[in-house]
């Protein structure tokens, strides 16, 4: 029994998936091979030369993509007092304090990202087991625990992406939609790579960027030659 479906096999039948392509050409190819009837998401996987089991080699952060993600992001803001009005004005979809926490305890999770003011974190800790495994827990290291809640909400609505290196040393990040076209996706990818470069741990030795590949939701992974990354 084949591992992949017929459409996938047809898409890659004349393609050597071991080849590395220039960044722009690789993204063009990934878009060309997209075959789903919906507007597929384009993702990047970057293998870094770090060992995440050591805390000083943990790469974690967030980036606001210049062209966004191509989808509506539902933001929940945990705050109280004047900060509630600030969050609503910035575009937060759901705003509240203890009431929002109680709603989540009852099983409601109709949001994509969350932000909180520091004075709410003690209460939010009570639902950490619910939010944490879903990647929804606000965290100061990624800028989602802040009193500047209006700015954080605006960044999320504009296409802010959080990332964290996994056990294999790989960072995964969405870049946008197939409908963006290669040029916008290259801009978003360059922003991700520039951010990862700034976050390089001082203790990381050897080659930092080991490999990189892009893929659409249903399509194959296309390896990229990182030396060909366009610069401003």
C-alpha positions in Angstrom: 0.0 0.0 0.0 1.5 3.4 -1.0 2.4 5.8 1.8 1.3 8.8 -0.2 -1.8 9.4 -2.3 -2.0 9.5 -6.1 -1.9 13.3 -6.4 1.2 13.5 -4.3 2.9 10.8 -6.3 2.1 12.5 -9.5 3.4 15.8 -8.2 6.8 14.3 -7.3 7.3 11.6 -10.0 9.9 13.7 -11.9 11.4 15.4 -8.9 14.6 14.4 -7.0 13.6 15.4 -3.4 17.3 15.1 -2.4 18.2 18.2 -4.5 18.7 21.6 -3.0 17.2 24.5 -4.8 17.9 28.3 -4.7 15.4 29.9 -2.3 13.3 31.6 -4.9 13.3 28.6 -7.2 12.5 26.3 -4.4 9.5 28.3 -3.3 8.3 28.6 -6.9 8.5 24.8 -7.2 6.7 24.2 -3.9 3.8 26.5 -5.2 3.8 24.7 -8.5 3.4 21.3 -6.9 0.5 22.4 -4.6 -2.5 20.5 -5.8 -5.1 20.9 -3.1 -8.4 22.6 -3.9 -7.9 25.0 -0.9 -5.4 27.7 -0.4 -2.6 25.7 1.3 -0.3 27.0 4.0 3.4 27.2 3.2 5.7 26.1 6.1 9.4 26.2 6.6 11.5 23.7 8.7 15.0 24.9 9.7 17.4 22.5 11.3 19.8 24.3 13.6 23.1 23.3 15.0 22.0 23.4 18.6 21.4 20.8 21.3 18.1 21.8 23.0 18.7 19.6 26.0 21.0 22.4 27.2 19.1 25.4 28.4 21.7 27.8 27.0 21.1 26.4 23.5 17.3 26.7 23.5 16.2 28.9 20.6 12.8 30.4 21.2 11.1 33.6 20.1 8.6 35.3 17.9 8.6 37.2 14.6 6.0 39.4 12.9 5.9 38.5 9.2 5.9 41.5 6.8 3.1 40.0 4.7 1.2 38.3 7.5 -0.1 34.8 7.5 -3.0 35.2 5.1 -5.6 34.2 7.7 -7.7 35.7 10.5 -6.0 35.3 13.8 -8.3 35.2 16.8 -6.6 36.8 19.8 -7.6 36.3 23.5 -6.3 39.0 25.9 -6.2 38.3 29.6 -6.2 41.7 31.4 -8.3 43.9 33.6 -9.1 47.6 34.2 -8.0 50.1 31.6 -6.0 47.4 29.8 -9.3 45.8 28.6 -10.2 48.9 26.6 -6.6 49.0 25.2 -6.8 45.4 24.1 -10.2 45.9 22.4 -9.1 49.0 20.6 -6.1 47.1 19.3 -8.4 44.4 17.8 -8.5 41.6 20.4 -11.3 39.2 19.7 -11.9 38.2 23.3 -11.0 40.2 26.3 -11.4 39.5 30.0 -9.9 38.3 33.3 -11.3 35.8 35.7 -14.4 35.5 33.5 -12.3 34.4 30.5 -10.4 32.0 32.7 -13.6 30.3 34.0 -14.9 30.0 30.4 -11.7 28.2 29.4 -12.0 25.9 32.4 -15.4 24.9 31.1 -13.9 23.8 27.7 -14.0 26.9 25.6 -10.9 27.4 23.4 -12.1 29.3 20.3 -8.9 31.4 19.9 -5.6 31.0 18.1 -3.2 33.1 20.2 -3.2 34.6 23.7 -1.6 37.6 25.4 -1.7 38.7 29.1 -0.6 41.4 31.4 1.8 40.3 34.1 -0.7 40.8 36.9 -2.9 38.1 35.4 -0.3 35.3 35.2 -1.1 34.0 38.7 -4.7 33.3 37.7 -3.7 32.1 34.2 -1.4 29.5 35.9 -4.5 27.7 37.0 -5.3 26.8 33.4 -1.7 26.2 32.3 -2.4 22.5 31.8 -5.1 23.4 29.3 -3.2 26.2 27.4 0.3 24.8 27.5 -0.1 21.6 25.4 -2.0 23.7 22.8 0.7 26.3 22.5 -1.6 29.0 23.9 0.1 29.8 27.2 1.3 33.5 27.3 5.1 33.7 27.9 7.3 36.6 28.7 10.1 35.2 26.6 8.0 35.5 23.4 6.5 38.9 24.4 3.0 37.7 25.1 3.2 38.7 28.8 3.4 42.5 28.8 1.7 45.6 30.0 2.0 47.0 26.4 -0.9 44.7 25.5 -2.2 46.9 22.7 1.1 46.5 20.8 1.2 42.7 21.4 -2.4 42.3 20.1 -1.7 44.4 16.9 1.4 42.2 16.2 -0.6 39.0 16.6 -3.4 40.3 14.3 -0.7 41.3 11.7 0.9 37.9 11.5 3.0 37.3 14.5 4.5 33.8 14.7 6.0 32.1 17.8 8.5 29.4 17.5 10.5 27.0 19.7 13.2 24.6 18.7 12.1 21.0 19.1 14.1 18.0 20.5 15.7 17.4 17.2 16.9 21.0 16.9 14.3 22.0 14.3 12.3 25.2 14.1 8.9 25.0 12.3 7.1 28.2 11.2 4.3 29.0 8.8 5.2 31.5 6.0 1.8 32.3 4.5 -0.4 30.9 1.9 0.1 29.6 -1.6 -1.8 32.5 -3.0 0.8 34.9 -1.7 3.2 34.0 -4.5 6.9 33.3 -4.2 8.1 37.0 -3.7 6.0 37.6 -0.6 7.0 34.2 0.8 10.6 35.0 0.3 10.2 38.2 2.2 8.5 36.3 5.1 11.2 33.6 5.0 14.0 36.1 5.1 12.4 37.7 8.2 12.3 34.3 9.9 15.9 33.6 9.1 17.1 37.0 10.2 15.3 36.5 13.5 16.9 33.1 14.0 20.3 34.6 13.2 19.9 37.2 16.0 18.8 34.5 18.4 21.9 32.3 17.8 23.1 31.0 21.2 26.7 32.0 22.1 27.3 28.4 23.1 26.3 27.0 19.7 29.4 25.7 17.9 29.9 24.7 14.3 27.4 25.3 11.6 24.3 27.0 12.9 22.0 26.7 9.9 22.3 23.0 8.9 19.4 22.7 6.5 16.1 24.2 5.5 13.1 23.0 3.6 9.7 24.4 2.6 6.4 22.6 1.9 2.8 23.3 1.4 0.1 21.6 3.5 -0.3 18.7 1.2 2.9 18.9 -0.9 6.4 17.5 -0.7 9.3 19.1 1.2 11.6 21.1 -1.0 15.2 21.5 0.3 16.6 25.0 -0.1 20.2 26.2 -0.5 20.5 28.8 2.3 23.5 30.4 0.7 21.1 31.7 -2.0 18.9 33.6 0.4 18.1 37.0 -1.2 19.2 40.0 0.8 17.7 43.5 1.1 
